[in-house]
Amino acid sequence: MYYFKNIRIYVVIENITTMKVDAIVNSANTSLLKGSGLCGAIYKKAGIINLEQECLKYAPLEIGKAILTSGYNLHCKKIIHTVAPKWFLEEDDREEKLSNCYFNIMKITEENKFCTLAIPCIGMGIYKCPLEIGSNIAVKNVLNYLKENYSSLINLQKIFFVCSNKEQFDMYNEIIKDIGN
C-alpha cells in the first residue's frame, strides 16, 4: 500500500468485477458495446442488455474520453468507461490519448465524490499497449491529478490499480515506488 496524503493507493491482483468499490473502470471500445477480454467480463457480470442500452446513449465514444454508467449487477455502484488507443495500429498521439483516459477517469471520480475507485491496466490487453509504457502513464497521470486537485478530492480514500497477473503487479509497484520518491 502507498499513500498520497490521506489517500491509500493499492496495487492488487484481483478480479475487478467482484470488487466492492464506488466505481470500477472499463477499458471500452468506441462503440461501447460488449467487447472481449475485461470489457466482455464486465458486461457479462453487470448484465449485457441493461448496460449496452445505457452505453448506446453515449456511443460512439472518442479515444481518451470517459463516461459514467450504473454498475447494475456488479458490486460497484458505477462503471467509468474509457477508450484507450489501439497501440497495434500505431495511431498518432497514443501516449497523450491514454493520458487523457486517466485524466477523464479522475475527473469523473472527483465530480461524483467517489470514495473508492478500481482501475485496470487500460489498453494493455488486446489493444497491445506495452506494459511499461501503459503502467507509467497510469501511475503518473493519476498521481498528477491527485497533486493538482487534492483539495477537491476530499471524499477519495482508496484507489486500486487492478492487475491480472504478477508481471503487471510488479511493474506497477516498481513505478509507484520510483515516482513516489
C-alpha angles and dihedrals in degrees: 000000000000132000135221101188102302096340114103116217119199132188108205141170101223145129103265091203091068098046119119100220136125092254141005125197123237119205093220136185122242092258090056089222125133108290134182129272117021093349090057092048092051092050092047094051094041094048116268100225098050095041094047092048091054094043093051088068088069101036133155096042119194121237109269095022125110138204134190127232138168118279091228108182095001123101090243122084096225143016122219109206119201132171119227123202117261101247093194091062091059091227119185118264094012094157093049091048091050090048088053089056090060094043090053093045090053092044091055089046090053095044092050095043093232116185097198132031133181119201123187126206094285116214093356095108124056091350087064102222105168111254096235093051095042096046092047090052091047098050096038094050096044092048092046090052090050091051095048098041104028095123092059095044093070094136096050111106107155138027120187122200098204116208128187097208144020094258091060091042093053093046094051092048092049093050095046090051091049096046094040093059 
